[in-house]
Each structure stands twice: as C-alpha cells, then as structure tokens.
Amino acid sequence: MRDNQLKTKLEQHFAMPPEHSSWQLYSYHSVKNILNKIFDTNQKQEQIIPFLNTFKHLNNNNSLNSIPKIILTHPYFKNYQSCQLLIHRRGEQKFTNFFFHDGTIAKVTNTVSIFNKIMSTVTKSKYKRFDQGQLDLPGIEILGPFLAYYQTREQYSVITIISRNGFLPPSKEEEEHFYQFLAQIENYLFFLITSHNNQQVNILCEKIEQILSQKELPKNPNHQIYHQERINLLGDLLNTLKHELMNPLFGLNMGIHLLDRPDLEEDTQLFIDEMLLSINRSQNIIDNFSALYDSTTSMTEINFANLLSEVLTLTKSETKQIPKKITVIPNLIITANKTSLSQIIFNLLINASHAIKERFTDISEGLITIDAQKQDHVTIIKISDNGIGIPPQNISKIFTPFFTTKKRGTGLGLTICKSLIEQQGGQLNLDSQIDHGSTFTIILRN
Amino acid sequence: MNILIIEDEPLIRRSLKKLLEKRGAQVDAEYLGQEALKKIAQIEYDRIICDLMLTDITGFDIIEGSKAFLTPEDIAAKFIIITAYSSNQVLERAKKYNCRFLQKPFPNINDAIDKMLE
C-alpha cells in the first residue's frame, strides 16, 4: 500500500488530520525504522513472523491488554510466566494495570499514588531486579523476583514488569535482554498506548509485513565492507606515518654517526651504540607494521614465527604480563594473506587476554598458549587461554555480528575473523568451558 | 669536490654536509628548491644531492629548472636523487634523467657517502 493510499484510507476511517503526530509513523521509512529497532537485521524470519502474527490477531479493543502476553512470546522470555504493564497518563488519578499470567489477561485500575511508589522504587534502584520485599503493593500481581523497567514519553509513563514466578532470580543476561528488548520496542509501545483506535494497529502490521516480504537481505554484509574500508584507510595512514617518521629517524641516525668518534670515553661510546640500536629498532617496527597492513587480498608465503612475533609486539600493552607458551617451529611457512592473518591472531590474543583478566585477579596465573603445526594438507593454529570461558548458550552466537558480552567494543571482532578465514578457504572453530578456558582453532589449507 | 645538498630535514641536511666535509668535500646546503636553483645558476657543482619532497618545489622541478644551465649529460652525472618514496612512478622518472638514485634511509651510511663521492 503506497503512503498516499494509506493516508487516505486512514483519514476515511478515523478522521485523523494529516498534521496529527501519528502520521509520522506511517511513512515507509518510519515504519522501517520501527522494524529495525524491534529486530536485528540479521534475526531470522522465523522469529519475526510469529511475533508479527501475534500482533496482527489483536482484538480491536484489546490491543494493550495483549501486550504483556506478546512480550512473553518473544524467544528471550520463554522462561517467564507473568508480565505486567502499568500505564499512567499524566494528570489522571488512576492508572491502568494490564496483567498476563497463566494464560489469563486481566485489566485493573489502581490509584496513581501506587503507581508513583512503584515508579519511584524502580527508577531509584541501581539494580533493576526486585522482589516483593521491596515492593509489596497492591499493584504488583506477580510472584517471586522480577524485573521492572520504567519508560516515559510525553504524557504517558509505563512500567513493564516481568517475572518467572519462581524462586530463582533473573540472570544478568536476562536482565540485559529485558532492557534491550524494551528499548527496541519503545516506539511501538508508545504508539499503541497513544493510538486512539486499534484498527491502526492492524494497518501498521500489514505495512510491516509488506516491508518484510520486500526486504532483501544484503549480499555483502555491511560489516565486511566497513572492515575493508577501515583496512584501506589504515594502510594509507600507516604509509603516511611511515614516511613522516622515517625522515627524523634517519636524521637521528646520521647525526649519531657523526658523534661517533674513535676517541670517545667508554660511557659515551655505550650511549652512542644504544642510540643507534634504538633507531634501528624504530625503523624496523615501522617497516614491519607497514608490511602487516598491505591492502591487497593476495596470498603470500609467510613465516609464521615472524608474524607471530610482530603481532605479539602489537598486543604488548594488553598481554605483556600474561605468561605465554609458544610451540611454533621456527621455519613454519604458511600460505595466507598477511594482513588478514595478523588481524585474526591479534584479535584472538586480545580476547584471550580479556578472558584471563576476567577470571584472575593475579594475571600471572593466566596462560596463553599458541601452537601451530602442519598436518597433511592443512595448517592448524591453536590459540588457547585459561580464562573465564564462554557459556554454552553463547558458543553458537559468538560469531554473529554485534554479539558481545563486553561493555565496550562492536561485537564484530570474531565475526570478521571468521569471515577472513573463510575467505581463504579455512575454518575457525571454538572449544570452551566456563572457568576453564577457551581454544580457538584456525585451520588453513596448505 | 664541490657539492650541493638540497634537503629540508635539518638533521639530515646538517649531518650529510658534515659527513661529506669530513671526506674533504666543499659542501653547500640548501633547504629551499628556489634558492638551490639560484646557486646552480651561479656555481659549478660536481655533485647535486637532491631530496624529492621539499617544502617549496620537488626535486624533479629542480632538475627541470637546471636544464637551463646544465646539459643532459651533466644532469645524469651530477644529480643524485635521495628519497623515501620509491614508487614505480618515481623510479621511472629518475631513469628518464639517467641520474643516480639512493633510497632513504641509507642501509649503510658509509657506502652511501662513498657512492656520492665516486
């Protein structure tokens, strides 16, 4: 349905003037935005369609009633039994409480003072986990520990509460999912709350379906293009840096040569020798790093021990104090793309270091093991750590784009590693045990 | 031997001058290409050691400018181009003038000085 037709149809049904704020939700891009905010671009269609169908079958008068039930249909919350939505409109003496539990939907009203008490507790709490001890009020219908989140927009305030109705408190991961999910559906939620007529919901759903069916999956995942651009830029920057640094270093080199005379004191001579060595090392570092960022995708023969040594220098500030065990034969030659391989090893080493730092306070108890060998037709490189490990439920997700359990970072590192390896016809495998460690295995064809 | 150095990095310019003087050469040093050209117009040099990336003009511009005062054979014999930028384009162009070419940084400074004084 084209935007104009949609507008006309809505005007006919609801006499909604074009200036009304709800209109902005109906442009193709706005709807698409809502869709993108609700779902990751990479989330499977199987997850999206049932979710959408649930929304589509809303009764005209019950759309808000159904929200708690719908939230519980989301895969994130399959362990949850109850959901409540407390909605208050500014200036009103009462608030509405939509409550879903055990297949029943209920709607009750309470006084605003209760709403405010709940809101106050929820917003002031550092941890968004609560139990009846903190909030024993008529408004809370659920049992056991629960998660609560407060959102507000213009005239409306909403508190969403969700609970397993069980004994165990929610996990940190469930908490994260809860907030992410509510943040994602915020636009949609407030749209529903503020909409005057529920037929709009059905039209919106139709529109979303339309977009879904037209939606083409990108052939080249954005993160790969982005990564390649960054590599190119980095290559250019390194080149410029190399030339800029080379001149002053060369000047230093020559200047020191001049100071070097046969009749110098032993002390002075030592200093001169050290200075020349430092300069030499600086020049080598610049040369090596420049070589690592060759922007072509060509495969070359690489001495793995040398590459590893260069990459270890790059990770020095992060991994310096962590003990390492390296079992790589000195003359092992691998055919690979130098930039990609150094990128991958770099990433895996940093991850290993983070995992170790999460597990141990004294990082000298940590250990990073790097092993490389050739077997028949393949080269196998293993990078292991004895860090905190990866929980089983995350192992399959860990290579998906934007998946991260860290506070900082893009969640793209391992995704890129995997695609770089697969580009060369190789494999990246993971073995991990919580509180034990992880091993990443790179298999490359010879 | 009368030598002109054209190089804008001060430490390189001064060190090179000193190293050559130690070997008995008479050395002038300039960092601006325009000034260097003026000198080339007035003084006869046995060697002109010229960096490509100068502040005002390039080393190739200087060679072109020298054509007013030097024959192609002179240019081939006297000019030594020193540079960090060793792309194919640069190499090709240097070949065009038939002059010598040294890559910065010099792997061995003494060898480089020898080459300059040959």
Boltz contact constraints between the chains, C-beta under 6 A:
constraints:
  - contact:
      token1: [A, 243]
      token2: [B, 84]
      max_distance: 6.0
  - contact:
      token1: [A, 246]
      token2: [B, 84]
      max_distance: 6.0
  - contact:
      token1: [A, 247]
      token2: [B, 9]
      max_distance: 6.0
  - contact:
      token1: [A, 250]
      token2: [B, 12]
      max_distance: 6.0
  - contact:
      token1: [A, 250]
      token2: [B, 104]
      max_distance: 6.0
  - contact:
      token1: [A, 250]
      token2: [B, 105]
      max_distance: 6.0
  - contact:
      token1: [A, 251]
      token2: [B, 9]
      max_distance: 6.0
  - contact:
      token1: [A, 251]
      token2: [B, 11]
      max_distance: 6.0
  - contact:
      token1: [A, 251]
      token2: [B, 12]
      max_distance: 6.0
  - contact:
      token1: [A, 254]
      token2: [B, 15]
      max_distance: 6.0
  - contact:
      token1: [A, 255]
      token2: [B, 11]
      max_distance: 6.0
  - contact:
      token1: [A, 255]
      token2: [B, 15]
      max_distance: 6.0
  - contact:
      token1: [A, 257]
      token2: [B, 109]
      max_distance: 6.0
  - contact:
      token1: [A, 258]
      token2: [B, 15]
      max_distance: 6.0
  - contact:
      token1: [A, 258]
      token2: [B, 18]
      max_distance: 6.0
